[in-house]
Amino acid sequence: MLFRSAVSATPAGPLAPEERELVKRLAELPAAAADAAEKRGPQSIPAYAIRVADDFHRFYHEHRVLESEQQAFRLGLCRATQIVIARCLQLVGVDAPERM
């Protein structure tokens, strides 16, 4: 899996709905890229990245990352999101800044 190494810990308990949805969306990257290549429709990659960003926003708005019981897992989830969005930008030929 693309982001397996980015997630450094397993969750201490059951995933919250926002966490679960974000994990599921991140796991869709290989299928989204394959579908875009098969259909020769690169515009679906930025659309997928926007859905990832929307899911991340919901997660980040609802859950504390630092100083939470789930800190290691949530930091890994943030890193995985960063990797997936960067990969999407790379697939469509857009350079992403290291920091914002």
FIKOLZA-1660 file (N, C-alpha, C; in steps of 0.1 Angstrom, whole numbers, plus 5000, padded with zeros to 4 digits):
% residues 100
   i   px   py   pz ch aa at
   1 5008 4988 5000  A  M  N
   1 5000 5000 5000  A  M CA
   1 5009 5012 5000  A  M  C
   2 5005 5022 4993  A  L  N
   2 5013 5034 4991  A  L CA
   2 5017 5041 5004  A  L  C
   3 5008 5042 5013  A  F  N
   3 5010 5050 5025  A  F CA
   3 5012 5042 5038  A  F  C
   4 5013 5029 5036  A  R  N
   4 5014 5020 5048  A  R CA
   4 5026 5024 5057  A  R  C
   5 5037 5028 5052  A  S  N
   5 5049 5032 5060  A  S CA
   5 5047 5045 5067  A  S  C
   6 5037 5053 5062  A  A  N
   6 5035 5066 5068  A  A CA
   6 5027 5065 5081  A  A  C
   7 5019 5055 5082  A  V  N
   7 5011 5054 5094  A  V CA
   7 5019 5046 5104  A  V  C
   8 5023 5053 5115  A  S  N
   8 5033 5047 5124  A  S CA
   8 5027 5039 5135  A  S  C
   9 5014 5039 5136  A  A  N
   9 5008 5032 5148  A  A CA
   9 4994 5028 5144  A  A  C
  10 4990 5018 5152  A  T  N
  10 4976 5014 5150  A  T CA
  10 4967 5022 5160  A  T  C
  11 4955 5024 5157  A  P  N
  11 4947 5032 5166  A  P CA
  11 4945 5026 5179  A  P  C
  12 4944 5034 5189  A  A  N
  12 4942 5029 5203  A  A CA
  12 4928 5023 5205  A  A  C
  13 4919 5026 5197  A  G  N
  13 4905 5022 5198  A  G CA
  13 4899 5022 5184  A  G  C
  14 4885 5021 5184  A  P  N
  14 4878 5021 5171  A  P CA
  14 4880 5034 5165  A  P  C
  15 4880 5034 5151  A  L  N
  15 4881 5046 5144  A  L CA
  15 4868 5054 5144  A  L  C
  16 4870 5067 5145  A  A  N
  16 4858 5076 5144  A  A CA
  16 4854 5076 5129  A  A  C
  17 4841 5080 5127  A  P  N
  17 4837 5080 5113  A  P CA
  17 4845 5088 5103  A  P  C
  18 4850 5099 5108  A  E  N
  18 4858 5108 5099  A  E CA
  18 4872 5101 5096  A  E  C
  19 4877 5095 5106  A  E  N
  19 4890 5087 5104  A  E CA
  19 4888 5076 5094  A  E  C
  20 4877 5069 5096  A  R  N
  20 4874 5057 5087  A  R CA
  20 4872 5061 5073  A  R  C
  21 4865 5072 5071  A  E  N
  21 4862 5077 5057  A  E CA
  21 4875 5082 5051  A  E  C
  22 4884 5088 5058  A  L  N
  22 4896 5093 5053  A  L CA
  22 4905 5081 5049  A  L  C
  23 4906 5072 5057  A  V  N
  23 4914 5060 5054  A  V CA
  23 4909 5053 5042  A  V  C
  24 4896 5051 5041  A  K  N
  24 4890 5045 5029  A  K CA
  24 4893 5053 5016  A  K  C
  25 4892 5066 5017  A  R  N
  25 4895 5075 5006  A  R CA
  25 4909 5074 5001  A  R  C
  26 4918 5074 5011  A  L  N
  26 4933 5073 5008  A  L CA
  26 4936 5060 5001  A  L  C
  27 4929 5049 5005  A  A  N
  27 4932 5036 4999  A  A CA
  27 4927 5035 4985  A  A  C
  28 4919 5045 4980  A  E  N
  28 4913 5045 4967  A  E CA
  28 4923 5050 4956  A  E  C
  29 4935 5055 4960  A  L  N
  29 4944 5061 4951  A  L CA
  29 4948 5052 4940  A  L  C
  30 4952 5040 4942  A  P  N
  30 4956 5031 4931  A  P CA
  30 4945 5029 4921  A  P  C
  31 4933 5027 4926  A  A  N
  31 4922 5025 4917  A  A CA
  31 4918 5038 4909  A  A  C
  32 4919 5049 4916  A  A  N
  32 4916 5062 4909  A  A CA
  32 4926 5064 4898  A  A  C
  33 4939 5062 4901  A  A  N
  33 4949 5064 4891  A  A CA
  33 4948 5054 4879  A  A  C
  34 4945 5042 4882  A  A  N
  34 4943 5032 4872  A  A CA
  34 4931 5035 4863  A  A  C
  35 4920 5040 4869  A  D  N
  35 4908 5043 4862  A  D CA
  35 4911 5056 4853  A  D  C
  36 4918 5065 4858  A  A  N
  36 4922 5077 4850  A  A CA
  36 4930 5073 4838  A  A  C
  37 4940 5064 4840  A  A  N
  37 4948 5060 4829  A  A CA
  37 4940 5052 4819  A  A  C
  38 4932 5043 4824  A  E  N
  38 4924 5035 4814  A  E CA
  38 4914 5043 4806  A  E  C
  39 4908 5053 4812  A  K  N
  39 4898 5062 4805  A  K CA
  39 4905 5074 4798  A  K  C
  40 4918 5075 4800  A  R  N
  40 4925 5086 4795  A  R CA
  40 4919 5099 4799  A  R  C
  41 4915 5099 4812  A  G  N
  41 4909 5111 4818  A  G CA
  41 4916 5116 4830  A  G  C
  42 4927 5124 4828  A  P  N
  42 4935 5129 4839  A  P CA
  42 4927 5138 4848  A  P  C
  43 4916 5144 4843  A  Q  N
  43 4909 5153 4852  A  Q CA
  43 4903 5146 4864  A  Q  C
  44 4902 5133 4864  A  S  N
  44 4896 5126 4876  A  S CA
  44 4906 5126 4887  A  S  C
  45 4919 5128 4885  A  I  N
  45 4929 5128 4895  A  I CA
  45 4928 5140 4904  A  I  C
  46 4927 5153 4899  A  P  N
  46 4924 5164 4907  A  P CA
  46 4911 5163 4914  A  P  C
  47 4901 5158 4908  A  A  N
  47 4888 5156 4915  A  A CA
  47 4889 5147 4927  A  A  C
  48 4897 5136 4925  A  Y  N
  48 4899 5127 4936  A  Y CA
  48 4907 5134 4947  A  Y  C
  49 4917 5142 4944  A  A  N
  49 4925 5149 4954  A  A CA
  49 4916 5159 4962  A  A  C
  50 4907 5165 4955  A  I  N
  50 4897 5174 4962  A  I CA
  50 4889 5166 4972  A  I  C
  51 4884 5154 4968  A  R  N
  51 4877 5146 4977  A  R CA
  51 4885 5142 4989  A  R  C
  52 4898 5139 4987  A  V  N
  52 4907 5136 4998  A  V CA
  52 4908 5148 5007  A  V  C
  53 4910 5160 5001  A  A  N
  53 4911 5172 5009  A  A CA
  53 4899 5175 5017  A  A  C
  54 4887 5173 5011  A  D  N
  54 4874 5174 5019  A  D CA
  54 4873 5165 5030  A  D  C
  55 4877 5152 5028  A  D  N
  55 4877 5142 5039  A  D CA
  55 4887 5146 5050  A  D  C
  56 4898 5151 5046  A  F  N
  56 4908 5154 5056  A  F CA
  56 4903 5166 5064  A  F  C
  57 4897 5176 5057  A  H  N
  57 4892 5188 5065  A  H CA
  57 4882 5183 5075  A  H  C
  58 4873 5174 5071  A  R  N
  58 4863 5170 5081  A  R CA
  58 4870 5163 5093  A  R  C
  59 4879 5154 5090  A  F  N
  59 4887 5147 5101  A  F CA
  59 4894 5157 5110  A  F  C
  60 4901 5167 5104  A  Y  N
  60 4909 5176 5112  A  Y CA
  60 4900 5186 5120  A  Y  C
  61 4889 5189 5114  A  H  N
  61 4880 5198 5121  A  H CA
  61 4874 5191 5134  A  H  C
  62 4871 5178 5133  A  E  N
  62 4865 5171 5144  A  E CA
  62 4874 5165 5154  A  E  C
  63 4887 5163 5151  A  H  N
  63 4895 5155 5160  A  H CA
  63 4909 5162 5162  A  H  C
  64 4912 5162 5175  A  R  N
  64 4925 5168 5179  A  R CA
  64 4936 5158 5175  A  R  C
  65 4947 5163 5169  A  V  N
  65 4957 5154 5165  A  V CA
  65 4968 5153 5175  A  V  C
  66 4974 5165 5178  A  L  N
  66 4984 5166 5188  A  L CA
  66 4979 5165 5202  A  L  C
  67 4986 5158 5211  A  E  N
  67 4982 5156 5225  A  E CA
  67 4969 5149 5227  A  E  C
  68 4966 5140 5218  A  S  N
  68 4954 5131 5219  A  S CA
  68 4959 5117 5222  A  S  C
  69 4949 5109 5226  A  E  N
  69 4953 5095 5228  A  E CA
  69 4957 5088 5215  A  E  C
  70 4952 5093 5204  A  Q  N
  70 4954 5087 5191  A  Q CA
  70 4965 5095 5184  A  Q  C
  71 4974 5102 5191  A  Q  N
  71 4983 5111 5184  A  Q CA
  71 4992 5104 5173  A  Q  C
  72 4998 5093 5177  A  A  N
  72 5007 5086 5167  A  A CA
  72 4999 5082 5154  A  A  C
  73 4987 5076 5156  A  F  N
  73 4979 5072 5145  A  F CA
  73 4975 5084 5137  A  F  C
  74 4970 5094 5143  A  R  N
  74 4965 5106 5136  A  R CA
  74 4976 5114 5129  A  R  C
  75 4988 5114 5135  A  L  N
  75 4999 5120 5128  A  L CA
  75 5003 5112 5115  A  L  C
  76 5002 5099 5116  A  G  N
  76 5004 5090 5105  A  G CA
  76 4994 5092 5094  A  G  C
  77 4981 5095 5098  A  L  N
  77 4970 5097 5089  A  L CA
  77 4973 5111 5082  A  L  C
  78 4978 5121 5089  A  C  N
  78 4981 5134 5083  A  C CA
  78 4992 5132 5073  A  C  C
  79 5002 5124 5076  A  R  N
  79 5013 5122 5067  A  R CA
  79 5009 5114 5055  A  R  C
  80 5000 5104 5057  A  A  N
  80 4995 5096 5045  A  A CA
  80 4987 5105 5036  A  A  C
  81 4979 5114 5042  A  T  N
  81 4972 5124 5033  A  T CA
  81 4981 5133 5025  A  T  C
  82 4992 5137 5032  A  Q  N
  82 5002 5145 5025  A  Q CA
  82 5008 5138 5013  A  Q  C
  83 5011 5125 5015  A  I  N
  83 5017 5117 5005  A  I CA
  83 5008 5115 4993  A  I  C
  84 4995 5112 4996  A  V  N
  84 4985 5109 4986  A  V CA
  84 4983 5122 4977  A  V  C
  85 4981 5133 4984  A  I  N
  85 4979 5146 4976  A  I CA
  85 4991 5149 4968  A  I  C
  86 5003 5148 4974  A  A  N
  86 5015 5150 4966  A  A CA
  86 5016 5141 4954  A  A  C
  87 5012 5128 4955  A  R  N
  87 5012 5119 4944  A  R CA
  87 5002 5123 4934  A  R  C
  88 4991 5128 4938  A  C  N
  88 4981 5132 4928  A  C CA
  88 4986 5144 4920  A  C  C
  89 4992 5153 4927  A  L  N
  89 4998 5165 4920  A  L CA
  89 5009 5161 4910  A  L  C
  90 5017 5151 4915  A  Q  N
  90 5028 5146 4906  A  Q CA
  90 5022 5139 4894  A  Q  C
  91 5011 5132 4895  A  L  N
  91 5005 5125 4884  A  L CA
  91 5000 5134 4873  A  L  C
  92 4996 5146 4877  A  V  N
  92 4991 5156 4867  A  V CA
  92 5002 5166 4864  A  V  C
  93 5014 5165 4869  A  G  N
  93 5025 5173 4865  A  G CA
  93 5026 5186 4872  A  G  C
  94 5021 5187 4884  A  V  N
  94 5021 5200 4892  A  V CA
  94 5031 5198 4903  A  V  C
  95 5040 5208 4905  A  D  N
  95 5050 5208 4915  A  D CA
  95 5043 5213 4928  A  D  C
  96 5045 5206 4939  A  A  N
  96 5040 5210 4952  A  A CA
  96 5051 5215 4961  A  A  C
  97 5048 5226 4968  A  P  N
  97 5058 5231 4977  A  P CA
  97 5060 5222 4989  A  P  C
  98 5072 5221 4995  A  E  N
  98 5075 5213 5006  A  E CA
  98 5067 5218 5018  A  E  C
  99 5066 5231 5020  A  R  N
  99 5059 5237 5031  A  R CA
  99 5050 5248 5026  A  R  C
 100 5039 5251 5034  A  M  N
 100 5031 5262 5031  A  M CA
 100 5030 5270 5043  A  M  C
% end
